[in-house]
Amino acid sequence: MASVPNPRQFLIDSYSGALSAVSAEKCLPAYLPMPPKGGRTLVVGAGKGAAAMAKAVEDHWQGDITGLVVTRYAHGVPCQYIEVVEAAHPVPDEAGRQAAGRILQMVGGLTEKDLVLCLISGGGSALLSLPAEGMTLEQKQDINRALLRSGATIAEMNCVRKHLSLIKGGRLALACAPAQVVTLLISDIPGDDPGIIASGPTLPDPTTCADALAILRKYRIDVPDNIRRALEAGLWETPKQGDARFPRSESHVIARAQDALDAAADMARSKGVTPYVLSDCIEGEARDIALMHAAMAKQVVSRGQPFSRPCLIISGGETTVTVRGNGKGGRNTEFLLSLSVALDGLPGVYAIACDTDGIDGSEDNAGALYFPDSLLRAEKAGIDARALLDNNDGYTFFDTLGDLLVTGASRTNVNDFRAILIL
């Protein structure tokens, strides 16, 4: 049996290795196109990884470039030729609205000889926020807040966002015509559909205004009459596949959740622990996904099925949290708190759950760590794990224990990373 003298460091190393594998500097250079002959190269983009992607472009590009990308506050990277603007996430703000408007202006008037290099990563939906005609930023903010609390999947949320925008859902590509458009994407979407990542600003959109309206009704999200009427009338319809207005374009997903999970698996093997990757696209309520993981861990410990110890169970994707309380935390601390309650101190089981962008929800932590004595330490500290779970307050639980993992912005984003070490 492999010896893991420090399970905490083992789990942190698995997360660090996963992040390194999906960094812009590692993944982007191989996908850079050839500079255009006789034309300009304009770089635009949005997302939590946009600034790091812009820096990687500058470091490896052969020729002149200019442009602008927008990223989340505190996610910027100094660039020499590409302007980096910071804005709010997950609820858009005026800085993001202005940046999106400037990007649309910049791509206007290009020629067939020009190239637009579009750098897209998760978070771009909120950061590239230009409300549809007749809609206010405040209305868009309210709908975003409601979606984030509703339990809607990322695909559902981005369907709505596409239809409330002047720039997403393929509209940015139309504005670039007739220039060539090359889109490089870091995927935070289960299944890695390029058209869903950051609400697909340069990709045709198969969804409709009717789909967006159905999602709003499904989650009982009230919208102002002007927005409801526009969606009912199809006034904000997105461009579809085969639309003759689309310029020459291509897209490449340069980093994805599977790459991160594979890197963590390689690290585990190097230390004598057998890894098992469950899936890179797990979705559902974070607390329910935790119950499934806990049941598997119990089966491994009690019966040696479906895996033998020592092992590392790894998974990714994007869980959701239907907010019913008023606590602090994101989906990864919610997952771990639910896991803690379900495992109830089961010996030999350790876990980490983090967002690969370095920020779990809207707090300052990437995620947290769980240990077999977590519940016992919580009881001694006078905190009730089940009550905190009911209040969606995973942050307080792990903060009290000193087991939050605070890394700062990673400047990439392939969504959730979960690893359960069973010794």
QUILIN-V320927 format. One line per field, one symbol per residue. ss: DSSP state (@ for helix, = for strand, . for the rest). psi: psi as a letter, one per 30 degrees, with the letter a starting at -180 (. if undefined). burial: I if it has 16 or more other ideal C-beta (glycine too) atoms within 10 Angstrom, else O. A space follows every 10 residues. Layout:
ss = ???
psi = ???
burial = ???
//
This chain:
ss = ......@@@@ @@@@@@@@@@ @..@@@@.@@ @......... ======...@ @@@@@@@@@@ .....===== ==........ .======... ...@@@@@@@ @@@@@@@... ....====== =..@@@@... =.....@@@@ @@@@@@@@@@ ...@@@@@@@ @@@.=..... @@@@@@...= ======.... ......@@@. ........@@ @@@@@@@@.. ....@@@@@@ @@@....... ........== =====.@@@@ @@@@@@@@@@ ...======= =====@@@@@ @@@@@@@@@@ @@@....... ========== .......... @@@@@@@@@@ @@@.....== =====..... ......==== ...@@@@@@@ ....@@@@@@ ...@@@@@@@ @..==..... .....===== ==.
psi = kkkifieeee eeeeeeeeee fgleeefeef gklkkljgll kkkllklfge eeeeeeeeff kjakllaklk llkgglkkle fkkkkkakkf klaeeeeeee eeeeeefkgl lfflkjjkjk lkffeeeijj klkgkleeee eeeeeeefff gkleeeefee eefglfflhf feeeffkglk kjkkkjkgkk fhjfffkggi fgkljfllee eeeeeeeegh jklleeeeee eefgfhklkl kfkffklkll kkjfkleeee eeeeeeeeef ggkkljjelg hkllkeeeee eeeeeeeeee eefgkglklk ljkklaajll jjjfagalla feeeeeeeee eeehgkkgkl lkklkfffjj bgagleblkk lfgeeeeeef fgkjeeeeef ghheeeefee fggkjjflkf hljgakkkkj kj.
burial = OOOIOOIOOI IIIIIIIIIO IIIIOIIIOO OIOOOIOOOI IIIIIIIIII IIIIIIIIOO IOOOIOIIII IIOOIIIOIO OIOIIIIIII IIIOIIIOII OOIIOIIOOI OOOIIIIIII IIIIIIIIII IIOOIOOOII IIIIOIIIOI OIIIIIIIII IIIIIIIIII IIIIIIIOII IIIIIIIIII OIIIIIIIII IIIIIOIIIO IIIOIIOOIO IOIOOOIOOI IOOOOIIIIO OOOOOIIOIO IOIIIIIIII IIIIIOIIOO OOIOIIIIOI IIIOIIIOII OOIIOIIIOI IOOOOOIOII IIIIIIIIII IOIOOOIIII IIIIIIIIII IIIOOOOOII IIIIIIIIII IOIOIIIIII IIOIIOOIOO OOIOIOOIIO IIIIIIIIIO IOIIIOIOII IIIIIIIIII III
//
